[in-house]
Amino acid sequence: MTRRVIVIGAGIGGLSAAAQLANAGLDVTVLEAHVYAGGCAGTYFHQGYRFDAGATLAAGFEPGGGMAQLGEVLGISWPVEPAEVAMRVHLPGGQTVTRWSQPDAWQAERMAAFGPGAESFWRWQERTADRLWDVALRGVPWPPQGPRDALPLASAGLSVAAASPLGLPRLGLDAFQPVSTRLRHAPPALRHYVDGQLLIAAQATSEHANALYGAAALDMPRRGVGHVAGGIGKIADLLTTAVRRHGGQVHFRQRVTSVGRTKNGSYRIATQRKAEFEGDVVLFNLPPWDAARLLGETAPASLRRARPPADGWGAFMVYVGFDGAGLSPGGALHHQVLLREPLGEGNSVFLSLSLEDDETRAPAGHRALTISTHTDLHPWWRLYEMDRPAYEARKVKYVDRVLGAAEVALPGLRSAARLVLPGTPVTFQRYTGRSLGWVGGFPQTSLFRAWGPRLSADLWLVGDSIFPGQSVLATALGGSRVAGAVARRSPLRPLVVK
């Protein structure tokens, strides 16, 4: 009998798993609360502009990369234009560092920006990242969840040791120390640059980010960064099409309200629209505590104890539709602006522009821009629940602060703006269903912070809560890992994930 799989949430992790399971012959149904796919990596329409809602950086599309492999498995041709410049970083004091995609150009840039003394750091970072991405691309189970995971972990360890036996002890040491240990005596510009990059890729700066994870996070620009025609949400749209093409179903406007067991041992999923679906396996494309809420008393004990991390982040967003006449043609589409420490709360912002000639994103001559800054979740919620006028005033203050930072990279932005929309953690909870609007995954201060994907024999997590964490590429890889595990447990032909 064909096993029925229900995937709750049409984010990249859930869709990646769903499409591959449908391709493997399982009966797959995806339930999404919103009107479009992608979740935090979706693209929404408003007054003539299409804005990337949260995630904006697409990586893994280089030949042999994780997204390229996923496209081959599913028959997807990604509409991604390789980026010559991954991003431009504006450091405190006015220095600008261009993160070129080509290795030779990047080496020349960093030598000029940080000096030859910083090269030992970058050599460590690239060697370490190569080993770790090799492990991640092979779907190695981390953290391990029982004897079944021992063999692939041992195989990965032997592979790393064979590739670099002298580096293995150092990898072991890096597993228990922060990136900052590799930055001793580093010039301030290098530390500022690394801290900014780690904050957006690992949710923690060098003082706290785990060295191994940090090395891989810093490597994202080498992982085939590209610009997606139509916006980042196009990736989710194509995965949705792949689910359906391989025989699965995707239902929108179906917010799940509960997941319960039936007498025959399957799961009954109820939605806000009074619909019911039944499945043998359930994949939650949700944070662990939100999965626990849906399962109620039937949630595994470990899941019932799950809580959002005290050091977790929310995002304050500003979506800007503006006249692009003042922009130089061919400029960088991604910018990071670092004004001062501590980073976040408008002191650091990340900007992503729509492609210059992409009229699916903005009217002719205009551009769509997404700006984000890290923010503490709790002040927003306290004001929203206890002092709504103060909440609205804080939004106005943050919009002004964020636009001011953005004008370091895009001078004259405010005068060119035709539409300005703010978004707070309250907004993220409303549209993504994530409690408190928590986004970005766990701050990667330890290799053991990520959850294992298997909650029980037939309950699984996908998304940014499981290894390898946040980003379109990472959540797609996590979805592939879960799809392989679920397919191998089914009576059908196993799924091969490269």
C-alpha positions as a printed NumPy array, in Angstrom:
array([[  0.   ,   0.   ,   0.   ],
       [  1.294,   3.461,  -0.913],
       [  2.223,   5.437,   2.159],
       [  0.464,   8.779,   2.469],
       [  2.675,  11.712,   3.424],
       [  1.282,  15.012,   4.692],
       [  3.636,  18.004,   4.633],
       [  2.521,  20.948,   6.777],
       [  3.949,  24.156,   5.352],
       [  5.088,  24.996,   1.818],
       [  8.466,  26.454,   2.71 ],
       [ 11.559,  25.401,   0.789],
       [ 12.353,  22.502,   3.14 ],
       [  8.81 ,  21.104,   2.993],
       [  8.516,  21.491,  -0.778],
       [ 11.954,  19.992,  -1.406],
       [ 11.006,  16.911,   0.622],
       [  7.511,  16.717,  -0.881],
       [  8.692,  16.911,  -4.492],
       [ 11.299,  14.198,  -3.993],
       [  8.874,  11.906,  -2.148],
       [  6.28 ,  12.352,  -4.882],
       [  9.014,  11.586,  -7.419],
       [  9.772,   8.405,  -5.447],
       [  6.17 ,   7.261,  -5.786],
       [  4.657,   8.185,  -2.421],
       [  1.211,   9.77 ,  -2.041],
       [  2.114,  13.348,  -1.004],
       [ -0.105,  16.24 ,   0.093],
       [  1.243,  19.674,   1.082],
       [ -0.946,  21.963,   3.203],
       [ -0.075,  25.674,   3.242],
       [ -1.886,  28.316,   5.279],
       [ -1.008,  31.208,   3.001],
       [ -2.03 ,  32.015,  -0.576],
       [  1.46 ,  31.411,  -2.014],
       [  4.385,  29.091,  -1.401],
       [  7.773,  29.853,   0.111],
       [  7.036,  31.054,   3.642],
       [  9.999,  33.202,   4.683],
       [ 11.427,  32.604,   1.191],
       [  8.294,  33.72 ,  -0.636],
       [  7.638,  36.721,  -2.895],
       [  4.436,  38.747,  -2.481],
       [  2.644,  41.336,  -4.654],
       [  1.558,  44.802,  -3.543],
       [  0.642,  47.865,  -5.613],
       [  2.589,  46.875,  -8.694],
       [  5.693,  45.525,  -6.916],
       [  6.76 ,  42.005,  -5.999],
       [  8.804,  41.948,  -2.826],
       [ 10.891,  39.086,  -1.44 ],
       [  9.317,  38.585,   1.97 ],
       [ 12.358,  37.491,   3.967],
       [ 15.137,  35.39 ,   2.451],
       [ 16.694,  37.042,  -0.595],
       [ 20.05 ,  35.318,  -1.141],
       [ 20.011,  32.314,  -3.485],
       [ 23.028,  29.989,  -3.432],
       [ 23.891,  26.445,  -4.445],
       [ 23.177,  26.846,  -8.154],
       [ 26.738,  26.316,  -9.381],
       [ 27.355,  23.063, -11.332],
       [ 27.31 ,  20.251,  -8.798],
       [ 25.859,  22.517,  -6.109],
       [ 22.997,  21.491,  -3.866],
       [ 20.262,  23.359,  -5.746],
       [ 21.666,  22.298,  -9.109],
       [ 21.525,  18.653,  -7.983],
       [ 17.969,  19.091,  -6.707],
       [ 16.957,  20.56 , -10.062],
       [ 18.451,  17.552, -11.878],
       [ 16.577,  15.086,  -9.644],
       [ 13.247,  16.878, -10.113],
       [ 13.581,  18.06 , -13.706],
       [ 13.624,  21.763, -12.771],
       [ 15.447,  24.414, -14.774],
       [ 16.079,  27.224, -12.302],
       [ 15.679,  30.814, -13.651],
       [ 18.84 ,  31.928, -11.88 ],
       [ 21.377,  34.363, -13.274],
       [ 24.884,  33.845, -11.794],
       [ 26.047,  36.841,  -9.806],
       [ 29.479,  38.263, -10.589],
       [ 29.251,  40.206,  -7.321],
       [ 27.703,  38.212,  -4.499],
       [ 27.298,  41.359,  -2.385],
       [ 28.924,  44.641,  -1.46 ],
       [ 29.678,  45.195,   2.233],
       [ 29.881,  48.73 ,   3.638],
       [ 31.972,  48.724,   6.827],
       [ 31.915,  51.27 ,   9.685],
       [ 34.019,  54.259,   8.725],
       [ 33.182,  54.105,   5.028],
       [ 35.341,  51.233,   3.74 ],
       [ 33.631,  49.077,   1.106],
       [ 34.431,  45.436,   0.407],
       [ 33.104,  43.747,  -2.737],
       [ 32.489,  40.036,  -2.279],
       [ 33.273,  38.761,  -5.777],
       [ 32.074,  35.307,  -6.773],
       [ 35.214,  34.488,  -8.742],
       [ 38.002,  33.184,  -6.443],
       [ 40.821,  35.231,  -7.997],
       [ 38.858,  38.479,  -7.837],
       [ 37.822,  37.79 ,  -4.231],
       [ 41.393,  37.021,  -3.179],
       [ 42.637,  40.279,  -4.701],
       [ 39.794,  42.199,  -3.017],
       [ 40.39 ,  40.777,   0.435],
       [ 44.159,  41.262,   0.175],
       [ 43.547,  44.937,  -0.568],
       [ 40.901,  45.291,   2.151],
       [ 42.408,  43.282,   5.014],
       [ 46.063,  42.846,   4.129],
       [ 48.17 ,  39.73 ,   3.487],
       [ 48.135,  38.851,   7.193],
       [ 44.462,  37.888,   6.927],
       [ 45.124,  35.207,   4.315],
       [ 45.722,  32.496,   6.916],
       [ 42.15 ,  33.069,   8.155],
       [ 40.681,  32.755,   4.675],
       [ 42.728,  29.646,   3.874],
       [ 41.365,  28.04 ,   7.066],
       [ 37.83 ,  29.135,   6.245],
       [ 37.837,  27.776,   2.689],
       [ 39.489,  24.443,   3.531],
       [ 37.141,  23.864,   6.458],
       [ 34.076,  24.87 ,   4.468],
       [ 34.957,  22.516,   1.609],
       [ 35.032,  19.564,   4.008],
       [ 31.808,  20.51 ,   5.755],
       [ 29.81 ,  21.252,   2.611],
       [ 30.926,  17.894,   1.23 ],
       [ 29.412,  16.275,   4.322],
       [ 26.211,  18.338,   4.085],
       [ 25.714,  17.607,   0.376],
       [ 25.876,  13.873,   1.097],
       [ 22.982,  14.175,   3.544],
       [ 24.949,  12.975,   6.559],
       [ 22.592,  12.695,   9.567],
       [ 23.375,  15.367,  12.14 ],
       [ 22.837,  15.429,  15.015],
       [ 22.836,  11.619,  15.17 ],
       [ 19.567,  10.044,  16.321],
       [ 20.473,   6.441,  16.993],
       [ 22.508,   3.487,  15.707],
       [ 21.1  ,   3.85 ,  12.188],
       [ 23.044,   7.123,  11.855],
       [ 26.375,   5.658,  12.946],
       [ 27.461,   4.222,   9.586],
       [ 26.989,   7.358,   7.432],
       [ 28.633,   9.475,  10.135],
       [ 31.608,   7.119,  10.331],
       [ 31.846,   7.088,   6.546],
       [ 31.852,  10.891,   6.463],
       [ 34.569,  11.015,   9.11 ],
       [ 36.74 ,   8.58 ,   7.176],
       [ 36.208,  10.595,   3.999],
       [ 37.296,  13.824,   5.701],
       [ 40.293,  12.085,   7.276],
       [ 41.354,  10.627,   3.929],
       [ 41.105,  14.02 ,   2.242],
       [ 43.107,  15.819,   4.923],
       [ 44.454,  13.566,   7.698],
       [ 46.601,  16.324,   9.197],
       [ 43.606,  18.666,   9.418],
       [ 41.331,  16.25 ,  11.283],
       [ 42.585,  17.086,  14.821],
       [ 42.16 ,  20.78 ,  14.052],
       [ 38.594,  20.169,  12.867],
       [ 37.908,  18.422,  16.15 ],
       [ 39.218,  21.408,  18.087],
       [ 37.219,  23.885,  15.982],
       [ 34.072,  21.928,  16.771],
       [ 34.194,  23.307,  20.334],
       [ 35.422,  26.867,  19.886],
       [ 34.067,  30.075,  18.309],
       [ 35.183,  31.724,  15.086],
       [ 36.838,  34.492,  17.146],
       [ 39.672,  32.11 ,  18.07 ],
       [ 40.656,  32.258,  14.4  ],
       [ 40.554,  36.059,  14.425],
       [ 43.08 ,  36.793,  17.167],
       [ 45.112,  39.881,  16.255],
       [ 42.886,  40.424,  13.191],
       [ 42.497,  44.021,  11.968],
       [ 39.179,  45.671,  12.932],
       [ 38.008,  45.745,   9.312],
       [ 38.278,  41.965,   9.026],
       [ 36.464,  41.365,  12.284],
       [ 33.687,  43.788,  11.301],
       [ 33.316,  42.085,   7.94 ],
       [ 33.225,  38.575,   9.448],
       [ 30.797,  39.593,  12.194],
       [ 28.399,  41.103,   9.668],
       [ 28.501,  38.057,   7.426],
       [ 28.064,  35.637,  10.311],
       [ 25.097,  37.541,  11.687],
       [ 23.126,  37.057,   8.474],
       [ 24.329,  33.49 ,   7.813],
       [ 24.718,  31.992,  11.303],
       [ 22.627,  34.36 ,  13.484],
       [ 25.619,  35.035,  15.741],
       [ 28.826,  37.059,  15.527],
       [ 32.357,  35.648,  15.707],
       [ 32.542,  35.771,  19.504],
       [ 29.729,  33.206,  19.725],
       [ 29.38 ,  31.453,  16.342],
       [ 30.797,  27.927,  16.285],
       [ 34.005,  27.812,  14.241],
       [ 33.022,  24.881,  12.025],
       [ 29.545,  26.148,  11.267],
       [ 30.917,  29.672,  10.87 ],
       [ 33.437,  28.568,   8.262],
       [ 30.645,  27.011,   6.196],
       [ 28.369,  30.03 ,   6.683],
       [ 31.076,  32.423,   5.468],
       [ 31.407,  30.27 ,   2.362],
       [ 27.908,  30.976,   1.038],
       [ 29.116,  33.383,  -1.709],
       [ 31.298,  30.568,  -3.098],
       [ 28.215,  28.333,  -3.33 ],
       [ 26.903,  29.703,  -6.601],
       [ 25.073,  32.877,  -5.544],
       [ 22.598,  33.916,  -8.21 ],
       [ 19.754,  36.307,  -8.908],
       [ 16.329,  34.743,  -9.376],
       [ 14.152,  36.207, -12.117],
       [ 10.723,  36.849, -10.638],
       [ 12.033,  36.892,  -7.06 ],
       [ 13.168,  34.287,  -4.555],
       [  9.613,  32.952,  -4.383],
       [ 10.036,  31.561,  -7.899],
       [ 12.083,  28.719,  -6.359],
       [  9.098,  27.688,  -4.214],
       [  6.747,  28.068,  -7.187],
       [  8.848,  25.678,  -9.272],
       [  9.054,  23.174,  -6.415],
       [  5.257,  23.372,  -6.072],
       [  4.928,  22.613,  -9.785],
       [  7.333,  19.679,  -9.373],
       [  5.251,  18.225,  -6.516],
       [  2.155,  18.302,  -8.721],
       [  3.97 ,  17.07 , -11.829],
       [  5.123,  13.989,  -9.93 ],
       [  1.622,  13.223,  -8.699],
       [  1.45 ,  15.092,  -5.388],
       [ -1.024,  17.722,  -4.249],
       [ -0.472,  21.22 ,  -2.863],
       [ -3.374,  23.021,  -1.171],
       [ -3.251,  26.704,  -0.26 ],
       [ -5.416,  28.558,   2.309],
       [ -5.4  ,  25.403,   4.456],
       [ -4.079,  26.486,   7.862],
       [ -3.632,  23.334,   9.963],
       [ -5.238,  23.531,  13.417],
       [ -4.518,  20.05 ,  14.812],
       [ -2.775,  16.749,  14.125],
       [ -4.194,  13.694,  15.913],
       [ -3.912,   9.915,  15.821],
       [ -6.684,   7.721,  14.447],
       [ -7.671,   4.286,  15.712],
       [ -5.756,   2.63 ,  12.87 ],
       [ -2.542,   4.472,  13.795],
       [ -2.544,   7.028,  11.002],
       [ -2.775,  10.804,  11.468],
       [ -5.809,  13.014,  10.912],
       [ -4.966,  16.606,  10.047],
       [ -7.686,  19.241,  10.509],
       [ -7.591,  22.719,   8.985],
       [ -9.193,  26.057,   9.748],
       [-11.494,  25.617,   6.754],
       [-12.991,  22.466,   8.298],
       [-11.16 ,  20.184,   5.87 ],
       [ -9.609,  16.907,   7.018],
       [ -6.684,  14.971,   5.561],
       [ -5.322,  11.596,   6.599],
       [ -1.736,  10.443,   6.331],
       [  0.669,   7.784,   7.547],
       [  3.659,  10.138,   7.795],
       [  3.646,  13.843,   8.745],
       [  6.43 ,  16.322,   7.946],
       [  6.295,  19.618,   9.833],
       [  7.838,  22.524,   7.938],
       [  7.556,  24.456,  11.202],
       [  9.66 ,  25.269,  14.26 ],
       [  9.557,  22.458,  16.841],
       [  7.291,  24.295,  19.319],
       [  4.741,  25.038,  16.597],
       [  4.706,  21.356,  15.637],
       [  4.149,  20.533,  19.335],
       [  1.172,  22.898,  19.467],
       [ -0.524,  21.09 ,  16.579],
       [  0.131,  17.644,  18.048],
       [ -1.103,  18.601,  21.516],
       [ -0.996,  15.754,  24.034],
       [  0.202,  13.304,  21.373],
       [  3.466,  15.24 ,  20.841],
       [  6.631,  13.331,  21.803],
       [  7.929,  14.349,  25.228],
       [ 11.042,  16.015,  23.795],
       [  8.891,  18.15 ,  21.512],
       [  6.567,  19.263,  24.309],
       [  9.583,  20.768,  26.079],
       [ 10.644,  22.804,  23.034],
       [ 10.735,  26.594,  23.375],
       [ 12.026,  29.394,  21.12 ],
       [ 15.699,  30.106,  21.921],
       [ 16.311,  33.001,  24.3  ],
       [ 18.976,  34.353,  21.915],
       [ 16.84 ,  33.869,  18.798],
       [ 16.145,  36.746,  16.426],
       [ 13.256,  38.378,  14.681],
       [ 13.482,  40.609,  11.634],
       [ 12.376,  44.164,  11.059],
       [ 11.733,  44.583,   7.36 ],
       [ 11.25 ,  47.562,   5.072],
       [  9.906,  46.891,   1.578],
       [ 10.517,  49.775,  -0.828],
       [  9.238,  50.313,  -4.34 ],
       [ 11.229,  53.146,  -5.907],
       [ 12.195,  54.908,  -9.102],
       [ 15.461,  53.306, -10.206],
       [ 16.622,  56.128, -12.484],
       [ 19.347,  57.132, -10.043],
       [ 20.975,  53.693,  -9.914],
       [ 24.074,  52.965, -11.958],
       [ 23.464,  50.087, -14.39 ],
       [ 25.031,  46.758, -13.519],
       [ 25.601,  47.522,  -9.843],
       [ 25.518,  45.009,  -6.989],
       [ 22.036,  43.73 ,  -6.116],
       [ 22.892,  42.723,  -2.537],
       [ 24.408,  45.112,   0.   ],
       [ 25.217,  44.832,   3.679],
       [ 25.64 ,  48.067,   5.613],
       [ 27.358,  47.978,   9.031],
       [ 27.155,  51.25 ,  10.934],
       [ 28.188,  50.446,  14.488],
       [ 28.116,  47.79 ,  17.19 ],
       [ 26.123,  46.067,  18.53 ],
       [ 24.864,  44.814,  15.184],
       [ 21.144,  44.555,  14.529],
       [ 18.305,  46.97 ,  15.456],
       [ 19.135,  49.157,  12.45 ],
       [ 22.879,  49.286,  13.165],
       [ 23.321,  46.729,  10.398],
       [ 21.018,  46.158,   7.431],
       [ 20.903,  43.824,   4.447],
       [ 19.511,  45.093,   1.138],
       [ 18.391,  43.12 ,  -1.908],
       [ 17.299,  44.737,  -5.178],
       [ 15.212,  43.207,  -7.938],
       [ 16.95 ,  42.6  , -11.247],
       [ 17.306,  45.723, -13.345],
       [ 15.027,  44.688, -16.221],
       [ 12.679,  42.361, -14.331],
       [  9.28 ,  43.965, -14.985],
       [  7.579,  41.078, -13.196],
       [  8.96 ,  42.625,  -9.98 ],
       [  8.373,  46.349, -10.572],
       [  6.936,  48.779, -13.139],
       [  9.265,  49.828, -15.955],
       [ 12.111,  51.961, -14.616],
       [ 11.354,  51.033, -11.008],
       [ 12.893,  48.505,  -8.619],
       [ 11.657,  46.422,  -5.699],
       [ 13.893,  46.488,  -2.635],
       [ 13.833,  44.357,   0.523],
       [ 15.734,  45.653,   3.566],
       [ 16.123,  43.724,   6.809],
       [ 17.727,  44.168,  10.2  ],
       [ 17.937,  41.764,  13.127],
       [ 15.705,  42.696,  16.039],
       [ 14.793,  41.416,  19.496],
       [ 11.361,  39.796,  19.351],
       [ 10.059,  40.646,  22.784],
       [  9.873,  44.488,  22.8  ],
       [  7.676,  44.373,  19.694],
       [  5.256,  41.965,  21.3  ],
       [  5.111,  43.824,  24.605],
       [  4.178,  47.041,  22.82 ],
       [  1.775,  45.333,  20.423],
       [ -0.143,  43.707,  23.277],
       [  0.017,  46.517,  25.857],
       [  0.533,  49.84 ,  24.055],
       [ -0.518,  49.804,  20.413],
       [  0.24 ,  53.525,  19.755],
       [  3.791,  52.99 ,  21.058],
       [  4.106,  49.942,  18.784],
       [  3.132,  52.055,  15.771],
       [  5.528,  54.824,  16.833],
       [  8.356,  52.296,  17.12 ],
       [  7.664,  51.121,  13.562],
       [  7.958,  54.702,  12.284],
       [ 11.228,  55.168,  14.183],
       [ 12.684,  51.919,  12.836],
       [ 11.665,  52.683,   9.247],
       [ 13.543,  55.984,   9.461],
       [ 16.593,  54.296,  11.008],
       [ 16.675,  51.484,   8.45 ],
       [ 16.205,  53.788,   5.459],
       [ 19.005,  55.988,   6.77 ],
       [ 21.328,  52.985,   6.913],
       [ 20.23 ,  51.836,   3.462],
       [ 21.124,  55.213,   1.975],
       [ 24.781,  54.463,   2.699],
       [ 24.528,  51.973,  -0.167],
       [ 21.738,  53.654,  -2.161],
       [ 22.015,  57.448,  -1.774],
       [ 18.749,  59.285,  -2.391],
       [ 16.601,  56.225,  -1.687],
       [ 14.038,  58.073,   0.428],
       [ 13.386,  60.746,  -2.204],
       [ 13.037,  58.059,  -4.92 ],
       [ 10.681,  55.859,  -2.882],
       [  7.105,  55.495,  -4.128],
       [  6.014,  52.797,  -1.684],
       [  7.376,  51.979,   1.794],
       [  5.996,  49.035,   3.808],
       [  7.323,  47.996,   7.238],
       [  7.197,  44.493,   8.713],
       [  7.815,  43.45 ,  12.329],
       [  7.974,  40.093,  14.136],
       [  4.218,  40.478,  14.622],
       [  3.874,  40.61 ,  10.831],
       [  5.98 ,  37.469,  10.435],
       [  3.854,  35.529,  12.886],
       [  0.688,  36.61 ,  11.072],
       [  1.883,  35.541,   7.623],
       [  4.157,  32.586,   8.36 ],
       [  2.529,  31.104,  11.472],
       [  5.896,  31.   ,  13.263],
       [  5.415,  31.734,  16.981],
       [  6.554,  35.242,  17.927],
       [  7.756,  35.754,  14.347],
       [ 11.029,  33.947,  15.136],
       [ 13.066,  33.627,  11.934],
       [ 16.528,  32.591,  10.781],
       [ 16.919,  29.367,  12.692],
       [ 18.956,  28.769,  15.825],
       [ 21.991,  30.992,  16.43 ],
       [ 24.766,  28.565,  15.526],
       [ 26.757,  28.765,  18.739],
       [ 27.101,  24.967,  18.971],
       [ 27.015,  22.079,  16.515],
       [ 24.37 ,  20.479,  18.725],
       [ 21.781,  23.283,  18.631],
       [ 19.992,  21.989,  15.535],
       [ 17.212,  19.488,  16.068],
       [ 17.374,  16.008,  14.633],
       [ 14.645,  15.699,  11.992],
       [ 13.077,  12.456,  13.248],
       [ 10.529,  13.074,  16.012],
       [  9.175,   9.509,  15.879],
       [  8.906,   6.767,  13.263],
       [  6.309,   8.757,  11.305],
       [  6.772,  12.362,  12.469],
       [  9.536,  14.529,  11.007],
       [ 10.806,  18.107,  11.051],
       [ 12.081,  20.02 ,   8.028],
       [ 13.098,  23.667,   7.683],
       [ 15.64 ,  25.876,   9.41 ],
       [ 15.404,  24.067,  12.78 ],
       [ 17.295,  21.031,  11.465],
       [ 20.839,  20.673,  10.113],
       [ 22.267,  22.382,   8.095],
       [ 20.077,  25.29 ,   9.266],
       [ 18.902,  28.48 ,   7.58 ],
       [ 18.995,  29.69 ,   3.929],
       [ 17.293,  28.4  ,   0.807],
       [ 20.168,  25.997,   0.131],
       [ 20.367,  24.673,   3.696],
       [ 16.631,  24.06 ,   4.085],
       [ 16.497,  22.362,   0.671],
       [ 19.351,  20.061,   1.725],
       [ 17.569,  19.316,   4.998],
       [ 14.4  ,  18.491,   3.054],
       [ 16.367,  16.152,   0.795],
       [ 17.797,  14.352,   3.814],
       [ 14.316,  13.806,   5.29 ],
       [ 12.9  ,  12.704,   1.942],
       [ 15.624,  10.092,   1.626],
       [ 14.99 ,   8.793,   5.141],
       [ 11.2  ,   8.594,   4.685],
       [ 11.482,   6.953,   1.269],
       [ 13.895,   4.324,   2.573],
       [ 11.358,   3.391,   5.26 ],
       [  8.581,   2.953,   2.695],
       [  7.87 ,  -0.244,   0.734],
       [  8.444,   1.625,  -2.521],
       [ 11.615,   2.113,  -4.493],
       [ 14.171,   4.143,  -2.476],
       [ 14.9  ,   7.722,  -3.413],
       [ 18.407,   8.533,  -4.544],
       [ 19.473,  12.017,  -3.466],
       [ 22.86 ,  13.039,  -4.803]])
